[in-house]
Amino acid sequence: MNEVLAQYQKMNATVQTEIENRKLHEKIIIQVGNATCENAAGAWDVRKEFDKLLRASGRNDIVIKQTGCTGRCAAEPIVSIYLPGKSPLKYEFVTPEKASRIFQETVLNKQIVLDYLLDKTDRIVYKNVVTFLCSAIISVKEAQDQIGTFNQLLTQAGIELNTIKVYQGSGFGFRDELGSKNYYVIVYPENVLYKIGNVEDMKTIINQHLKKGQIVKELIVNKNFIGERFFETYGDVSYFNKQTRLTLRNSGIIDPESIEDYIYYDGFKAIAKVLSEFTPDAVIDEIKKSGLRGRGGGGFPTGIKWENTRKPAGDIKYIICNADEGDPGAFMDRSALEGDPYSVVEGMIIGGYAIGAAKGYFYIRAEYPMAIERITKAINRCRELNLLGKNIMGSTFSFDLEVRLGAGAFVCGEETALMHSIEGKRGQPRIKPPYPSVSGLWGCPTAINNVETWANIPVIFLYGAGWFAGIGTPKSTGTKVFALAGDVKNTGLVEVPMGTTLRDIIFDIGGGIPNNRQIKGVQTGGPSGGCIPANQIDTIVDYDSLLSVGSMMGSGGMIVLNEDTCMVAMARFFLQFTKDESCGKCTPCREGTTRMLEILDKIIDGNGILEDLTRLERLANLVSRTALCGLGQSAPKPILSSLKNFRKEFEMHVVEKKCPAKKCNKLLVYTIDPVKCIGCTACARICPVSCISGKVKEKHTIQQKKCIKCGQCYTACKFGAITKG
């Protein structure tokens, strides 16, 4: 037997035995998120409360485990309770006080605390939850028709619909779904997966399983899809069951500091397969066949980048993981590093083997202390098990990793600036060519990919390039992780197949706009992207489609904007960021962003003229064509897209001196309604410039020339007599 496979099988068998033995004693598991976002929401205090309660109980069959965050940010801290023979119970917004009740009622007495359940929208306890899993080639209407048929059959069978919950989920990466229109359903709490070929199969499942509680063995299929563990745990939650998790497949499931947990779920199986079955050139061919494009923003084909790095002569080559995540509102890389560090490490080992590198670097911003700690621990554990270092797993391949910290400069997300930073130089970009694949770190050929790209590499070799290429669109394969933020109900991390529409992400997974507001637009790609108006939210998310509407994929930031957003102020917000983060090396970026910011300030202050819009647009186009690096070239995108899609709003600021969103203070006019004013003097007493006149119990007025637009009078008035507009 191949030495590499023999070592892997021995290691895997040891882990399988250890964990299976552990399961015999761990009857109940309390799983608490331990990640930066979870702890900021109070998870650490929740963990300490469970520890205290567990010690007091004297039970030795209950264990508390940590995990990374699930990505359901708006509901953290999240606690999952695993009871024997039952689907895990997920609780949201858990506090130490709630933990006490959960421990007493759920852990000790096996009762559901209905009020705390994650994303629970009603007070019904369903007997079963049925989730339809549909492949990407099945349309939404086809899936909905199938669910409609299933609900009709439930009624015909005499089953009340309020006892069964039926969800429409995603494909979740079935190995045998491609090219077919098969339907699958998972039935909870038994976690049984059925394949449905016709209406008769539906009737059988309903009559035997849902009515009689008997498993339909002839319709069972093996759960051999990539997100199996995640879906078994979270597939009965609507926020998750329409996602397809590849990058985040283990986040929220495994203990990120346990290499045993990672190995138990096929961890390092991909590298064992690669080292035993693939030549370096064959690895690159497989990546090219998969269609994987870099998830860091530009979308350059990963296989071609690796091929270009392998070709140059020389014994010294490097690979780098770019974890310098600097976009406002982006936290995908941090979550992946904290929740599943070993998948990124494994991807980098495969990349190092493919291009002939003996050394790789993690470049992580210092503001991510937990990510740094977990990656460092992962590297050390891999060295202990001969997964890093000399002659990995008994092969002739030697490779090691090192962590380097960034100081938080946004420009160091640009690959040449990043390499300068690793070298100990000032983080500034250089002119290309030569590209890093020819002359990179210390002048040697270097392949740089971001966290999400590296995390996808093991998936491709576990399931095959053809399988991966079948997810997404022909030119943008696989999935993409987005940090969904802004004016949307369900903020958090969302991973969906390429080709999913913005509407589906925002309204189906994200739950829509809170407080019955209307959507105005969505900003994708962070400060390097553009704002897409509401009338284009049926645009699909892939590299080319987003570029066609004036935005870009970027690293995956997605900020939803409601009708109360001022687009001039929003464009200014992103430009202020890129102006502050400019390294100053090239004149177009250094001076161009400053001048554009001055024009926007002039408009927001009420001093703009129509010619300013022409100047702004011309200058933005000039900077995008002439700046040295991607930061400067993309800095004008928020301005250009906003001018294109929301020009009337800019013109109102300039011509009418009004902000339709009522956000630009210097364009606001505060007036007092004489009908509503009772002369209480509250507004006059709080005014810092004494511009409000009027005696007690008499109508008050505001002297507009003296008013500084601070808005304190508007806040102080209890009778709604003061308006702003």
ABEGO torsion letter per residue (X at the ends): XBAAAAAAAAAAAAAAAAAAAAAAABABBBBBBBBAAAAAAGAAAAAAAAAAAAAAAGBAABBBBBBBBAGBAAAOBBBBBBBBGBBBBBBBGBBAAAAAAAAAAAAAAGBBBAAABBGBABABBBABBBBBBBBAABBAAAAAAAAAAAAAAAAAAGBBAAABBBBBBBAGGBAAABGBABBBBBBOAAGBBBBBABAAAAAAAAAAAAAAGBBBAAABBBBABAAAAAAAAAAABAAAAABBBAAAAABGABBAABAAAAAAAGBGAAAAAAAAABBAAAAAAAAAAAGBBBAAGAGBBAAAAAAAAAABBEABBBBBBBABBABBGBAAAAAAAAABAAAAAAAAAAAAAAAGBABBBBBBBAABAAAAAAAAAAAAAAAAAGABEBGBGGBABBBBBBBBBBAGBAAAABAAAAAAAAAGBBBBBBBOOBBAAABBBGGBBBBBBBAAAAAAAAAAAAAEAAAAAABEBAABBEBBBBBBBEBBABBEBBBBBBGBBAAAAAAAAAGEBBGGBBBABBBBGEAABBBBBAAAAABBBBAAAAAAAGBBAEAGBBBBBBAABBAAAAAAAAAAAAAAABAGABAAAAAAAAAAAAAAAAAAAGABBAAAAAAAAAAAAAAAAABABAAAAAAAAAAAAAAAAAAAAAAAAAAAGBBAAGABAAABBBBBBAAABAGAGAAAAABAAGABBEBBGBBBBBBAAABAGAGAAAAABAAGABBBX
